[in-house]
């Protein structure tokens, strides 16, 4: 497009007719330049570094924080995430290795971890390993290729030398959520105390034939700690503990030591357990279904206690008595530990054990007959 110069004699003193300016230039003058961090600093009356501290969540005075956030909102300032990442030499993305997102336990924990990361200015990248060791090792490598700032290990999987090596060689901080690893930060429940609470509850109801049911959905160290709690409570009550029953949810048979028994026969035997403490809620809910399928009422014929207190456990149809661990708190705490390590990689490993509590619902009751043994009073 050409500019048209006007003859001053014909058109007055104006050498140009502004109405004939190109539309692109007119639009350019109307467009406002995107605000910068310097504009925010000037509007708030603070330094650029103070604005940066507010954006990154670094502690500043409440009055300063409010003033800076008001300036950010007024100017509609959008921090340049890419520029920040170049300066820090890392992304603002956290990797999350998840055991199986179809499992309500993992799904709930992953959701809370994502929210906690987002509040701190981080996005999340999930790798669903479905309990497979090979996928877990490949997942670690994939997350590192995306230059994640840190990894939340929220997965139960058999640990091989390959996976251990991949985790130890990771060039990013790692926090273990729901399980423990001595060389890395970890957050998990007080498993032994939870085992005691579950067993003492059944004892207090009058049960004496109580079994611990081990499922493949609980990490080894946590499972062993829950079984220790069961044994400690039984021993304190003067009642003999039994070897753990090993059962895969949905299976028709169960292993007791080296022997394998048909599930229906085990539940219907004369000396069958009247109370079951199942190592986690998913297993406990599956056990309720199995018992009812074989014609055994819960809690009429057998009482069942789980561990975790996932959302499904509280549904009226299920109403599972369980050992509750604060899944939301653990996930948030794990993210905080990870971000602290990102900022300070030299601090020693930290291991936090979260308190548990018993949630009594409708899956437990006194056994049909308590005439053959004295009632347990705790």
matplotlib code that plots the C-alpha trace (Angstrom):
import matplotlib.pyplot as plt

x = [0.0, 1.3, 1.1, -0.6, 1.0, -1.5, -0.9, -0.9, -2.6, -5.5, -5.7, -4.5, -1.4, -1.6, 1.0, -0.6, -4.2, -4.2, -7.3, -5.1, -2.5, -2.2, -4.6, -1.8, -0.1, -3.3, -3.9, -0.3, -0.8, -4.0, -2.5, -1.0, 2.4, 2.2, 3.2, 6.5, 7.8, 9.3, 5.8, 4.5, 7.4, 6.8, 3.0, 3.5, 6.4, 8.8, 11.9, 11.8, 13.3, 10.5, 7.9, 9.9, 9.8, 6.1, 5.6, 7.9, 6.2, 9.2, 8.3, 7.7, 5.6, 1.9, 1.4, 4.0, 2.5, -1.0, 0.3, 2.2, -0.6, -3.0, -0.6, -0.3, -4.1, -4.6, -2.0, -3.0, 0.6, 1.5, 4.9, 7.1, 7.5, 9.9, 12.2, 12.2, 13.1, 16.0, 17.3, 16.9, 18.2, 15.2, 11.5, 8.6, 7.3, 7.2, 7.1, 4.7, 5.2, 1.8, 1.3, -2.1, -4.5, -7.4, -6.8, -8.8, -6.0, -3.4, -6.0, -6.8, -3.2, -2.2, -5.1, -4.0, -0.3, -1.3, -3.3, -0.5, 2.1, -0.1, -0.5, 3.3, 3.6, 4.4, 2.7, 2.7, 3.6, 2.1, 3.6, 1.2, 3.4, 0.6, 2.8, 5.3, 8.9, 10.1, 7.6, 8.7, 12.4, 11.4, 9.1, 12.0, 14.1, 11.1, 10.5, 14.2, 14.2, 11.5, 13.8, 11.4, 12.5, 11.7, 9.9, 7.1, 7.3, 3.7, 3.9, 4.2, 6.3, 8.9, 12.2, 14.9, 18.6, 17.6, 14.9, 17.1, 19.9, 17.5, 16.2, 19.6, 21.1, 18.1, 19.4, 16.4, 15.2, 12.8, 10.3, 8.6, 4.9, 3.2, 6.3, 9.8, 13.3, 16.2, 18.3, 15.4, 12.7, 9.5, 6.1, 3.9, 1.4, 2.2, 1.7, 2.5, 0.1, -2.6, -2.2, -2.6, -5.7, -7.4, -6.7, -7.6, -10.9, -11.8, -10.6, -12.7, -15.7, -15.1, -13.3, -10.5, -10.0, -8.6, -6.4, -4.3, -4.9, -1.9, -2.7, -0.3, -1.3, 0.8, 4.5, 6.5, 7.8, 4.3, 2.7, 5.2, 4.7, 0.9, 1.4, 3.7, 1.0, -1.5, 0.8, 1.6, -2.1, -2.8, 0.1, -1.0, -4.4, -3.0, -4.4, -2.4, -1.6, -1.7, 0.5, -0.6, -3.0, -1.9, -4.7, -5.1, -8.4, -10.9, -9.0, -10.9, -8.0, -5.8, -2.3, -1.5, 2.2, 3.1, -0.5, -3.2, -6.8, -10.1, -11.5, -15.0, -13.7, -11.5, -14.3, -16.7, -14.4, -15.4, -12.4, -12.6, -11.6, -14.5, -12.5, -10.2, -7.8, -7.1, -3.9, -5.7, -9.1, -9.2, -8.5, -11.0, -13.8, -13.0, -13.1, -16.6, -17.8, -16.1, -17.7, -21.1, -20.7, -20.0, -23.0, -21.2, -22.7, -20.6, -20.5, -23.0, -20.7, -17.4, -16.1, -13.7, -11.3, -9.3, -6.5, -6.4, -9.9, -10.2, -13.4, -15.1, -14.8, -17.3, -20.0, -23.2, -23.3, -19.7, -19.4, -16.0, -14.4, -10.9, -7.6, -7.7, -4.6, -4.7, -4.1, -4.5, -2.1, 0.5, 0.4, 0.7, 3.5, 5.4, 5.2, 6.4, 9.4, 10.2, 10.2, 12.3, 14.9, 14.8, 15.8, 18.3, 19.7, 22.2, 19.8, 19.8, 16.9, 13.8, 11.2, 7.8, 5.4, 1.8, -0.7, -3.6, -7.0, -9.7, -12.9, -15.6, -18.4, -20.8, -18.4, -17.5, -19.6, -19.4, -19.2, -22.4, -21.4, -18.8, -19.7, -16.5, -14.1, -14.0, -14.7, -11.6, -11.6, -8.4]
y = [0.0, 3.5, 6.7, 9.5, 12.9, 15.7, 19.1, 21.6, 24.2, 21.9, 20.3, 22.8, 22.6, 18.8, 17.0, 13.6, 12.4, 10.1, 8.4, 6.8, 5.3, 1.5, -0.5, -2.6, 0.5, 1.8, -1.5, -1.6, 1.8, 0.6, -2.6, -2.5, -4.0, -7.0, -5.9, -7.0, -7.8, -4.3, -2.9, -4.9, -3.8, -0.2, -0.4, -2.1, 0.1, -2.8, -4.2, -6.8, -9.4, -8.9, -9.5, -12.7, -13.9, -13.5, -15.4, -18.2, -18.5, -17.2, -15.7, -11.9, -9.8, -10.2, -6.5, -6.7, -10.0, -8.5, -5.3, -7.3, -9.7, -6.7, -5.2, -8.5, -8.8, -5.1, -5.3, -8.9, -9.9, -13.4, -14.6, -16.1, -19.7, -20.5, -17.7, -18.7, -22.3, -21.1, -19.1, -21.9, -24.6, -26.8, -27.0, -26.3, -29.8, -32.6, -36.3, -38.7, -42.4, -43.9, -47.6, -47.9, -45.0, -47.4, -48.2, -45.6, -45.3, -44.2, -42.0, -40.1, -39.6, -38.5, -36.0, -34.4, -34.3, -32.6, -29.9, -29.4, -29.0, -26.5, -24.3, -24.0, -23.1, -26.6, -28.8, -32.6, -35.3, -38.8, -42.1, -45.0, -48.0, -50.5, -52.4, -53.4, -53.2, -52.7, -49.9, -48.3, -48.2, -46.8, -44.3, -42.9, -42.5, -40.8, -38.3, -37.4, -36.9, -34.3, -32.5, -32.8, -30.8, -33.8, -37.1, -38.3, -42.1, -43.2, -46.8, -50.3, -52.4, -55.2, -53.4, -54.8, -53.8, -52.1, -49.9, -49.2, -48.1, -45.9, -44.2, -43.6, -42.2, -39.9, -36.3, -35.1, -35.2, -38.0, -38.4, -41.7, -41.4, -44.1, -46.2, -45.7, -45.7, -44.9, -42.9, -40.6, -38.5, -40.4, -39.8, -42.7, -43.9, -45.4, -48.9, -50.8, -48.6, -49.1, -52.9, -52.7, -50.5, -52.8, -55.9, -54.4, -53.3, -56.9, -58.2, -55.6, -56.9, -60.3, -62.0, -64.4, -66.2, -63.3, -63.6, -61.1, -61.2, -60.2, -58.9, -58.1, -54.4, -53.2, -52.5, -55.1, -52.9, -51.5, -54.9, -56.3, -53.4, -53.9, -57.6, -56.8, -54.6, -57.4, -59.8, -57.3, -56.8, -60.5, -61.2, -58.4, -60.0, -63.4, -64.8, -66.8, -65.1, -67.1, -67.0, -64.4, -65.5, -64.6, -63.8, -62.1, -60.3, -62.3, -65.6, -68.7, -70.0, -68.6, -69.6, -70.2, -70.8, -73.4, -74.8, -73.6, -73.8, -73.3, -70.0, -71.4, -74.2, -71.9, -69.5, -72.4, -74.5, -75.1, -73.2, -70.5, -66.9, -64.7, -61.6, -60.6, -57.7, -57.2, -55.3, -52.6, -51.3, -52.6, -56.1, -55.7, -54.6, -57.6, -59.9, -58.6, -59.5, -62.9, -63.7, -62.7, -64.7, -67.8, -67.1, -65.7, -62.5, -59.4, -58.7, -61.4, -64.4, -62.6, -59.1, -57.3, -54.4, -52.7, -50.1, -46.7, -45.2, -44.6, -42.8, -46.1, -47.4, -44.8, -45.6, -46.8, -50.1, -50.9, -49.1, -50.6, -50.3, -49.3, -47.7, -44.2, -42.5, -38.9, -39.4, -35.8, -34.6, -37.2, -36.2, -32.5, -33.1, -35.2, -32.4, -29.9, -32.1, -32.5, -28.8, -28.2, -30.6, -29.0, -25.7, -27.4, -30.7, -31.1, -31.6, -35.2, -37.6, -37.0, -39.7, -38.6, -41.0, -39.8, -40.8, -43.1, -43.5, -46.2, -45.5, -47.8, -48.6, -51.5, -54.3, -55.2, -56.5, -59.0, -62.7, -64.7, -66.5, -65.4, -68.0, -70.0, -67.3, -64.2, -60.9, -58.8, -55.4, -53.9]
z = [0.0, -0.9, 1.1, -1.0, -0.5, -0.7, -2.3, 0.5, -1.7, -2.3, 1.2, 3.6, 5.8, 6.4, 4.3, 4.8, 5.1, 8.2, 6.9, 4.2, 6.7, 6.3, 8.5, 9.8, 11.3, 12.7, 14.4, 15.6, 17.4, 19.0, 20.3, 23.7, 24.5, 26.9, 30.4, 31.7, 35.1, 35.2, 34.7, 37.6, 39.8, 39.0, 39.6, 42.9, 44.0, 44.5, 42.9, 40.0, 42.3, 44.8, 42.0, 41.1, 44.7, 44.9, 41.6, 42.8, 46.2, 48.2, 51.5, 51.5, 53.8, 53.4, 52.6, 49.8, 48.4, 48.3, 46.5, 43.9, 43.2, 42.8, 40.3, 38.4, 38.2, 37.2, 34.4, 33.4, 33.6, 32.5, 33.7, 31.0, 32.1, 29.3, 30.2, 33.8, 32.8, 30.8, 33.7, 36.2, 33.7, 34.4, 33.7, 36.0, 35.4, 38.0, 36.9, 38.7, 38.4, 39.2, 39.9, 38.1, 37.5, 37.4, 41.1, 43.2, 45.7, 43.1, 41.2, 44.4, 45.4, 41.9, 41.8, 45.0, 44.0, 40.7, 42.6, 45.1, 42.3, 40.4, 43.5, 43.6, 39.9, 38.6, 36.1, 36.2, 33.7, 34.6, 33.7, 34.4, 34.9, 35.8, 38.2, 35.5, 36.4, 32.8, 32.3, 35.5, 34.4, 31.0, 32.7, 34.7, 31.6, 29.7, 32.5, 32.6, 28.9, 29.4, 31.9, 34.8, 37.9, 40.2, 40.4, 42.7, 43.0, 43.6, 42.6, 44.0, 41.8, 42.4, 42.6, 40.4, 40.0, 36.7, 38.3, 41.4, 39.1, 37.0, 40.2, 41.7, 38.4, 37.9, 37.5, 39.4, 43.0, 44.0, 46.7, 47.6, 48.4, 50.4, 50.7, 52.1, 50.6, 52.8, 50.3, 49.2, 50.8, 51.7, 53.1, 54.3, 57.0, 60.4, 59.1, 62.3, 64.4, 61.7, 62.0, 65.8, 65.5, 63.0, 65.0, 68.4, 67.0, 66.0, 69.4, 71.2, 69.3, 70.7, 67.8, 68.6, 65.3, 63.3, 60.2, 58.3, 54.6, 52.4, 48.9, 46.1, 46.1, 49.1, 49.0, 50.8, 53.7, 54.4, 54.3, 56.7, 59.1, 59.0, 59.8, 62.7, 64.1, 63.8, 65.6, 68.3, 69.1, 69.1, 71.4, 73.8, 74.0, 74.6, 71.4, 68.9, 65.6, 62.4, 59.4, 56.9, 54.3, 50.7, 48.4, 45.0, 44.9, 42.9, 43.2, 44.3, 46.4, 49.2, 50.4, 54.1, 54.4, 51.8, 51.6, 49.3, 50.2, 48.3, 49.5, 50.1, 52.2, 54.2, 55.0, 55.8, 58.0, 61.6, 62.8, 60.1, 61.1, 62.2, 61.5, 58.6, 58.5, 54.8, 53.9, 51.9, 51.0, 47.4, 48.7, 51.5, 49.2, 46.9, 50.0, 50.9, 47.4, 47.6, 50.9, 49.8, 46.5, 48.6, 50.8, 53.9, 55.3, 56.2, 59.1, 60.1, 59.4, 59.1, 59.9, 57.6, 58.1, 55.4, 55.3, 53.4, 53.6, 49.9, 48.7, 47.8, 51.3, 52.6, 50.1, 51.8, 49.9, 51.0, 54.3, 55.1, 58.5, 57.7, 59.0, 57.6, 56.4, 55.2, 51.5, 50.7, 53.4, 52.3, 48.7, 49.5, 51.9, 49.3, 46.8, 49.4, 50.3, 46.6, 45.9, 49.0, 47.7, 44.3, 45.9, 48.3, 46.9, 49.7, 52.6, 54.0, 53.2, 55.2, 56.2, 57.5, 59.0, 59.0, 61.8, 61.1, 62.7, 62.7, 60.8, 62.1, 59.6, 58.9, 57.8, 61.4, 64.3, 67.2, 66.1, 66.2, 69.4, 72.0, 74.5, 73.9, 74.9, 77.1, 75.5, 74.8, 76.6, 75.3]

ax = plt.figure().add_subplot(projection="3d")
ax.plot(x, y, z, "-o")
ax.set_aspect("equal")
plt.show()
